[in-house]
Amino acid sequence: MRSTAAPRWRRRKDDRPQEIVEAALESFAERGFAATRLDDIARRAGVTRGTLYLYFPSKEDLFKAVIRQSLVPILSRAEQSIADAKGPTAELLARLIQSFPLAVKDGAATAIPKLIIAEAQNFPDLARFYLDEVVSRGRALIATIVRRGIERGEFRAVDLDHVAYCVMAPLLLTALWRHSLGLYDAGGLDPQALCRLHVDLLLHGLTVRKGAP
């Protein structure tokens, strides 16, 4: 019986873009965007620089691919989960926040916010791309959840334009800390413990209490 599996060389060729993106993520996380050379990425991915250019015309294009493949899918899944949600809004918000440590369990992916902050002034196109693809969607996602709670009478009315920053700030801290002071902090920061506490504080501030004025 003839096998229908793709030949090894064809599977390998199809895998190359993903392997290049993974190598780029690791290289950017270690060295930063400006200091990383395409030769470094190609060597790490086991391809030639010419092969890398077949898939990604520039380092900026490769960095955008890193964002699209490592962070955008997380947002897409979260958006879908909200669209399908039926239960209390407090549970929905708690689930979203507490899923963060697992969603970015790959240490290299958590380096992206630090890279963007460090390089935003020198690479404004990348900063705008990140704002459009990640930050804007994240803000809208959180505003949608909180608006849902307000409309259902579960949450107090709050400033929807700024609530996302309050929700995201501790999550951003965990990513920045991991790739900066966390390297030298003997006590460490436990992302799961921080997220549990963050949920507790948030819900105590948002949730409408019976008998409250």
Secondary structure, 3 states (H helix, E strand, C coil): CCCCCCCHHHHHHHHHHHHHHHHHHHHHHHHCCCCCCHHHHHHHHCCCHHHHHHHCCCHHHHHHHHHHHHCHHHHHHHHHHHHHCCCCHHHHHHHHHHCHHHHCCCCCHHHHHHHHHHHCCCCHHHHHHHHHHHHHHHHHHHHHHHHHHHHCCCECCCCHHHHHHHHHHHHHHHHHHHCCHHHCCCCCCCHHHHHHHHHHHHHHHHECCCCCC
